[in-house]
Amino acid sequence: MKTLYLHIGLPKTATTSLQYFCVENEKIFNEKGYTYPVFERKFYRINKYRNGAFLVARIKGKNGERNTIEEDKLYRQNMDIIIENFQKYDNVILSNEGIWNAVFTRNVNTSLWEKLKKEAAQHGFNVKILVYLRRQDSYTDSGWNQKVKSGKKVGSTWTGEYFIENVNQLIQLDYYNTLKNIEDILGKDNIIVRRFGRQYFKNGSVFEDFVDAIGMKYSSRFVISETEKNQRLYGNAIEIKRMVNCIPDFTMSENLFFRKICFEMSDNHPEWKNQTMFSPEEAAAFMEKYRDGNREIMRKYFGKDEDLFDMDFSDNHKWVYDQESMQNSIIEFIGILASKTREENKILQQRLDDMEKKVKEQETTIENMKQKPKSSIKSFFSSIRK
């Protein structure tokens, strides 16, 4: 049967790399009866290869209000393209890591699945949902890092402790009940659950695991290119970036500038890279809240009566605020800031000098053009006299 594979995340589970992988290996996918369409409509600050973004996209009009008519129109246009693709291919792949949290935070837990179910019944294809689950403490740690790094978002100024306490306002960690909501509409057999982590991937590769999940066989023909790395902040650098995010009227260009400085600080301190938001004891207590649901997922989707994730937290090294260390880091931040500012000023000064040089050259050219007619007339009358 024709199948629409919808990869819904979670965020921070290599989704961007998998999206680029699908596009770069289009020819191989096509040969196997699969296609990964890339639509014309792009969304602000969203990778164009997130081809499932239209399913939960919010489009705003000139007045800033949500334009549901335009959203429905875009949905219909792209869905018609998908239906056309089924004329040539048996399988269509969509991917958007934003779907997992979108249906949770926008309180539309069922409407998307019901809409897709109706679409599938009307046009004769099946819908299968693919999701990669990441251990909740690790996902929370990564989610906070992403919020602070991005800036200008809810949660970007929260401390790590406050984020942990209020994490369920922003991201969905109750994996079992979220999957059950999908299962109630699309059926358990149409949900593909995978665990995120090298130890869980087929042959240790997320790309091979993804290909296996959608029913294909992996081969050496597949190309894996280096995509833009989703860099993390570590240690004192992320705390400094969080404090910078609190500046009123903080612009996006300023955010990017300060982010680069914090990235450089992170690179200068490899000892920070093993630090997390959780101590071993805190991680164990945090994960205990989700343990029963996770074990139920393990029983239902993997056929095993055991924990869904490795529950050994002994390698956790919690970042702890230290005044002396932070003072040194702030001095380092100011030093890098001054250095970067000087570099930018040098570049701007060089551009200004080049512009002034060109202006002078233009002025000289114009002056020569003014003088040329006069000398030409003098030469003409001189020749007549002779």
Helices and strands as residue ranges (DSSP letters): E 3-7, H 15-24, H 26-31, E 34-35, G 53-55, H 68-85, E 91-95, H 98-105, H 111-123, E 126-133, H 136-150, H 160-165, G 167-169, H 175-186, G 188-190, E 191-195, G 202-204, H 206-213, H 235-244, H 252-268, G 270-272, E 275-276, H 280-288, H 291-302, E 317-318, H 323-385
